[in-house]
Amino acid sequence: MVGKAKVPGRGSVFVLTHVDLIGAKKDEGLAAIKQLSVDSAQDAGILRYDLLQQGNRPNHLTLVEVWRGTADQEKHEEAAHTRKFREALLPMSGSPYDQRLYQAIN
């Protein structure tokens, strides 16, 4: 990492998820993602949860999550609110759910 940025901790898990919403379902999908972020803020081990919206395509979103460790991230994936979100998102999504997990290398 460069500059003043600090790694949240050794073993932290960084999750980047890209979500494309069908145009007609954008507002409904955005509300579901916002609710997921509220619910996820209560999960053990969450260090950061950001929702980013692409400027020129407001139906394209990126979720940025940082978890204390793999176990916390896996518990989040199994949580009822996460499963509920994924089920609701499926008919609103314009592309496959694209979630990628990373760990800092330094």
CORWOKA-V904365 format. One record per residue. RES is the residue in three letters. PSI is psi in whole degrees, -180 to 180 (999 if undefined). OMEGA is omega in degrees with one decimal (* if undefined). NEAR is the number of other C-alpha atoms within 10 Angstrom. Layout:
BEGIN
res->(RES & RES)
psi->(PSI & PSI)
omega->(OMEGA & OMEGA)
near->(NEAR & NEAR)
END
This chain:
BEGIN
res->(MET & VAL & GLY & LYS & ALA & LYS & VAL & PRO & GLY & ARG & GLY & SER & VAL & PHE & VAL & LEU & THR & HIS & VAL & ASP & LEU & ILE & GLY & ALA & LYS & LYS & ASP & GLU & GLY & LEU & ALA & ALA & ILE & LYS & GLN & LEU & SER & VAL & ASP & SER & ALA & GLN & ASP & ALA & GLY & ILE & LEU & ARG & TYR & ASP & LEU & LEU & GLN & GLN & GLY & ASN & ARG & PRO & ASN & HIS & LEU & THR & LEU & VAL & GLU & VAL & TRP & ARG & GLY & THR & ALA & ASP & GLN & GLU & LYS & HIS & GLU & GLU & ALA & ALA & HIS & THR & ARG & LYS & PHE & ARG & GLU & ALA & LEU & LEU & PRO & MET & SER & GLY & SER & PRO & TYR & ASP & GLN & ARG & LEU & TYR & GLN & ALA & ILE & ASN)
psi->(151 & 168 & -149 & 3 & 140 & 140 & 132 & -28 & 153 & 130 & -2 & 149 & 127 & 129 & 125 & 124 & 126 & 130 & 125 & 124 & 144 & 134 & -48 & -18 & 8 & -51 & -41 & -43 & -41 & -40 & -40 & -40 & -40 & -40 & -40 & -40 & -36 & -46 & -40 & -27 & -19 & -10 & 143 & 136 & 0 & 129 & -29 & 143 & 110 & 143 & 119 & 138 & 130 & 132 & -45 & -3 & 85 & -8 & 3 & 123 & 151 & 129 & 131 & 118 & 144 & 125 & 148 & -35 & 176 & -43 & -42 & -42 & -41 & -39 & -39 & -43 & -31 & -9 & 149 & -41 & -30 & -44 & -41 & -44 & -48 & -41 & -41 & -34 & -33 & -52 & -9 & -8 & 139 & 2 & 167 & 150 & 120 & 94 & 130 & 134 & 139 & 157 & 146 & 144 & -5 & 999)
omega->(-179.3 & 179.2 & -176.2 & 179.9 & 179.9 & 174.1 & -178.4 & 178.2 & 178.5 & -179.3 & 177.8 & 179.5 & 177.9 & -177.6 & 174.8 & -178.9 & 177.0 & -179.8 & 172.9 & 179.4 & 173.6 & -174.7 & -178.2 & -177.8 & -174.7 & -176.2 & 178.2 & 178.6 & 178.5 & 177.3 & 179.1 & 179.4 & 177.3 & 177.7 & 176.6 & -179.0 & 176.8 & -179.6 & -177.6 & 178.7 & 179.1 & -178.0 & 176.3 & 173.7 & 178.3 & 178.0 & -178.4 & 177.3 & -179.3 & 174.9 & -178.0 & 179.9 & -179.4 & -174.8 & -176.1 & 176.4 & -173.3 & 176.1 & 175.8 & -174.4 & 174.1 & 175.1 & 178.4 & -179.3 & 170.4 & -178.6 & -179.8 & -180.0 & -178.0 & -178.4 & 179.0 & -179.8 & 179.4 & 176.4 & 177.0 & -179.2 & -178.1 & -176.6 & -178.8 & -177.9 & 177.7 & 178.2 & 178.8 & 178.8 & -177.8 & 178.2 & 180.0 & -176.4 & -173.0 & -179.2 & -180.0 & -171.9 & 178.8 & 179.2 & 177.9 & 177.3 & -173.4 & -178.3 & -179.1 & -179.8 & -178.5 & 169.3 & 178.7 & 179.9 & 175.1 & *)
near->(9 & 5 & 5 & 6 & 7 & 8 & 14 & 15 & 13 & 12 & 14 & 21 & 22 & 22 & 18 & 16 & 15 & 17 & 24 & 21 & 23 & 17 & 16 & 10 & 15 & 17 & 15 & 16 & 24 & 21 & 11 & 17 & 21 & 14 & 14 & 17 & 19 & 12 & 15 & 20 & 14 & 10 & 15 & 14 & 19 & 19 & 17 & 15 & 18 & 13 & 14 & 13 & 15 & 10 & 9 & 7 & 10 & 15 & 21 & 20 & 19 & 18 & 17 & 16 & 20 & 23 & 24 & 19 & 18 & 16 & 13 & 16 & 23 & 11 & 14 & 21 & 14 & 10 & 14 & 11 & 15 & 18 & 13 & 12 & 15 & 16 & 10 & 15 & 21 & 14 & 12 & 20 & 20 & 16 & 12 & 10 & 14 & 11 & 13 & 10 & 13 & 11 & 15 & 13 & 8 & 6)
END
